[in-house]
Amino acid sequence: MLMSSGDSEAKLYYGPSAFKVLRGGKFVRCAISGEPIALEELRYWSAEHQEAYASCEIATKRLTGEI
C-alpha cells in the first residue's frame, strides 16, 4: 500500500479486541516491518506490546518470540 505525503499517521491504544484512536490519522506502521497499514485494513495488533502488525504471519512470529 502506498501512502502519500499528505496522509497522517494515527496514534492508537490497542485493546484486546478493539483499538481506540488517540490521534486521528489514516494509517499506523507495522512495529516489525515499518510498513504503513491503513486503519480500515488493520487486523493484527498486540494489546500487551501496544503495537500493530501488517500480517498474521508477522503477528504470530512476534508473539511467539521468533522476531
FIPA-304276 format. One record per atom (N, C-alpha, C): residue number from 1; chain; x, y, z. Coordinates in steps of 0.2 Angstrom, whole numbers. Layout:
BEGIN
NUM / A / X / Y / Z .
...
//
This chain:
BEGIN
1 / A / 4 / -6 / 0 .
1 / A / 0 / 0 / 0 .
1 / A / 4 / 6 / 0 .
2 / A / 3 / 11 / -4 .
2 / A / 7 / 17 / -5 .
2 / A / 3 / 23 / -1 .
3 / A / 6 / 26 / 3 .
3 / A / 3 / 32 / 7 .
3 / A / 7 / 38 / 4 .
4 / A / 2 / 43 / 3 .
4 / A / 5 / 50 / 0 .
4 / A / 8 / 54 / 6 .
5 / A / 12 / 59 / 5 .
5 / A / 15 / 63 / 10 .
5 / A / 10 / 67 / 14 .
6 / A / 4 / 68 / 11 .
6 / A / -2 / 71 / 15 .
6 / A / -5 / 67 / 20 .
7 / A / -5 / 60 / 19 .
7 / A / -8 / 56 / 24 .
7 / A / -4 / 57 / 31 .
8 / A / -8 / 56 / 36 .
8 / A / -5 / 57 / 43 .
8 / A / -6 / 50 / 47 .
9 / A / -1 / 49 / 51 .
9 / A / 0 / 43 / 55 .
9 / A / -5 / 44 / 61 .
10 / A / -9 / 39 / 62 .
10 / A / -13 / 39 / 68 .
10 / A / -9 / 36 / 74 .
11 / A / -12 / 38 / 80 .
11 / A / -9 / 35 / 86 .
11 / A / -15 / 32 / 89 .
12 / A / -14 / 25 / 91 .
12 / A / -19 / 21 / 94 .
12 / A / -18 / 18 / 100 .
13 / A / -23 / 16 / 104 .
13 / A / -22 / 12 / 110 .
13 / A / -25 / 6 / 108 .
14 / A / -21 / 0 / 109 .
14 / A / -23 / -6 / 107 .
14 / A / -26 / -10 / 112 .
15 / A / -33 / -12 / 112 .
15 / A / -36 / -16 / 117 .
15 / A / -36 / -23 / 115 .
16 / A / -38 / -28 / 119 .
16 / A / -38 / -35 / 117 .
16 / A / -43 / -37 / 111 .
17 / A / -48 / -33 / 110 .
17 / A / -52 / -35 / 104 .
17 / A / -54 / -29 / 100 .
18 / A / -51 / -23 / 102 .
18 / A / -53 / -17 / 98 .
18 / A / -47 / -12 / 99 .
19 / A / -47 / -7 / 95 .
19 / A / -42 / -1 / 96 .
19 / A / -46 / 5 / 97 .
20 / A / -43 / 10 / 100 .
20 / A / -46 / 17 / 101 .
20 / A / -41 / 22 / 98 .
21 / A / -44 / 26 / 94 .
21 / A / -40 / 31 / 91 .
21 / A / -38 / 37 / 96 .
22 / A / -32 / 38 / 97 .
22 / A / -30 / 43 / 102 .
22 / A / -28 / 50 / 98 .
23 / A / -25 / 49 / 92 .
23 / A / -24 / 54 / 87 .
23 / A / -26 / 52 / 80 .
24 / A / -30 / 56 / 77 .
24 / A / -33 / 54 / 71 .
24 / A / -27 / 54 / 65 .
25 / A / -29 / 50 / 61 .
25 / A / -24 / 49 / 55 .
25 / A / -27 / 43 / 51 .
26 / A / -23 / 42 / 45 .
26 / A / -26 / 37 / 40 .
26 / A / -22 / 30 / 41 .
27 / A / -17 / 30 / 45 .
27 / A / -13 / 24 / 45 .
27 / A / -9 / 23 / 51 .
28 / A / -7 / 17 / 53 .
28 / A / -1 / 16 / 58 .
28 / A / 4 / 12 / 54 .
29 / A / 10 / 11 / 58 .
29 / A / 15 / 7 / 55 .
29 / A / 16 / 1 / 58 .
30 / A / 18 / -4 / 54 .
30 / A / 19 / -11 / 57 .
30 / A / 25 / -10 / 62 .
31 / A / 25 / -13 / 68 .
31 / A / 30 / -12 / 73 .
31 / A / 36 / -16 / 70 .
32 / A / 36 / -21 / 66 .
32 / A / 41 / -25 / 64 .
32 / A / 44 / -23 / 57 .
33 / A / 40 / -22 / 52 .
33 / A / 42 / -20 / 45 .
33 / A / 42 / -13 / 44 .
34 / A / 39 / -9 / 48 .
34 / A / 38 / -2 / 46 .
34 / A / 33 / 0 / 41 .
35 / A / 30 / -5 / 38 .
35 / A / 25 / -4 / 33 .
35 / A / 19 / -1 / 35 .
36 / A / 17 / 4 / 31 .
36 / A / 10 / 8 / 33 .
36 / A / 4 / 3 / 33 .
37 / A / 0 / 4 / 37 .
37 / A / -6 / 0 / 37 .
37 / A / -12 / 4 / 38 .
38 / A / -16 / 5 / 33 .
38 / A / -22 / 9 / 33 .
38 / A / -27 / 7 / 39 .
39 / A / -30 / 11 / 43 .
39 / A / -34 / 9 / 48 .
39 / A / -39 / 4 / 47 .
40 / A / -42 / 5 / 41 .
40 / A / -48 / 1 / 39 .
40 / A / -45 / -6 / 37 .
41 / A / -39 / -7 / 36 .
41 / A / -36 / -13 / 35 .
41 / A / -32 / -17 / 41 .
42 / A / -32 / -13 / 46 .
42 / A / -28 / -15 / 52 .
42 / A / -32 / -21 / 55 .
43 / A / -29 / -27 / 56 .
43 / A / -32 / -33 / 59 .
43 / A / -28 / -36 / 64 .
44 / A / -22 / -35 / 65 .
44 / A / -17 / -38 / 69 .
44 / A / -14 / -33 / 73 .
45 / A / -14 / -34 / 80 .
45 / A / -10 / -30 / 85 .
45 / A / -9 / -34 / 91 .
46 / A / -5 / -31 / 96 .
46 / A / -4 / -34 / 102 .
46 / A / -6 / -28 / 107 .
47 / A / -11 / -30 / 112 .
47 / A / -13 / -25 / 117 .
47 / A / -7 / -25 / 122 .
48 / A / -4 / -31 / 123 .
48 / A / 2 / -31 / 128 .
48 / A / 7 / -27 / 126 .
49 / A / 9 / -27 / 120 .
49 / A / 15 / -23 / 117 .
49 / A / 13 / -17 / 114 .
50 / A / 7 / -15 / 113 .
50 / A / 4 / -9 / 111 .
50 / A / 8 / -8 / 104 .
51 / A / 7 / -13 / 99 .
51 / A / 10 / -12 / 93 .
51 / A / 5 / -16 / 88 .
52 / A / 6 / -13 / 81 .
52 / A / 2 / -16 / 76 .
52 / A / 6 / -20 / 71 .
53 / A / 3 / -25 / 68 .
53 / A / 7 / -29 / 63 .
53 / A / 3 / -29 / 56 .
54 / A / 7 / -30 / 51 .
54 / A / 5 / -29 / 44 .
54 / A / 1 / -36 / 42 .
55 / A / 3 / -41 / 45 .
55 / A / 0 / -48 / 43 .
55 / A / 0 / -53 / 49 .
56 / A / -4 / -58 / 48 .
56 / A / -5 / -63 / 53 .
56 / A / 2 / -67 / 54 .
57 / A / 6 / -67 / 49 .
57 / A / 12 / -71 / 49 .
57 / A / 17 / -67 / 54 .
58 / A / 17 / -60 / 53 .
58 / A / 21 / -56 / 57 .
58 / A / 19 / -56 / 64 .
59 / A / 13 / -55 / 65 .
59 / A / 10 / -55 / 72 .
59 / A / 12 / -62 / 75 .
60 / A / 11 / -68 / 72 .
60 / A / 12 / -74 / 75 .
60 / A / 20 / -75 / 77 .
61 / A / 24 / -73 / 72 .
61 / A / 31 / -73 / 74 .
61 / A / 33 / -69 / 80 .
62 / A / 30 / -63 / 80 .
62 / A / 32 / -58 / 85 .
62 / A / 29 / -61 / 92 .
63 / A / 23 / -63 / 92 .
63 / A / 20 / -65 / 98 .
63 / A / 23 / -72 / 101 .
64 / A / 26 / -76 / 96 .
64 / A / 29 / -82 / 98 .
64 / A / 37 / -81 / 100 .
65 / A / 39 / -75 / 99 .
65 / A / 46 / -74 / 100 .
65 / A / 51 / -75 / 95 .
66 / A / 48 / -77 / 89 .
66 / A / 53 / -78 / 83 .
66 / A / 56 / -72 / 81 .
67 / A / 53 / -66 / 82 .
67 / A / 56 / -60 / 80 .
67 / A / 55 / -55 / 85 .
//
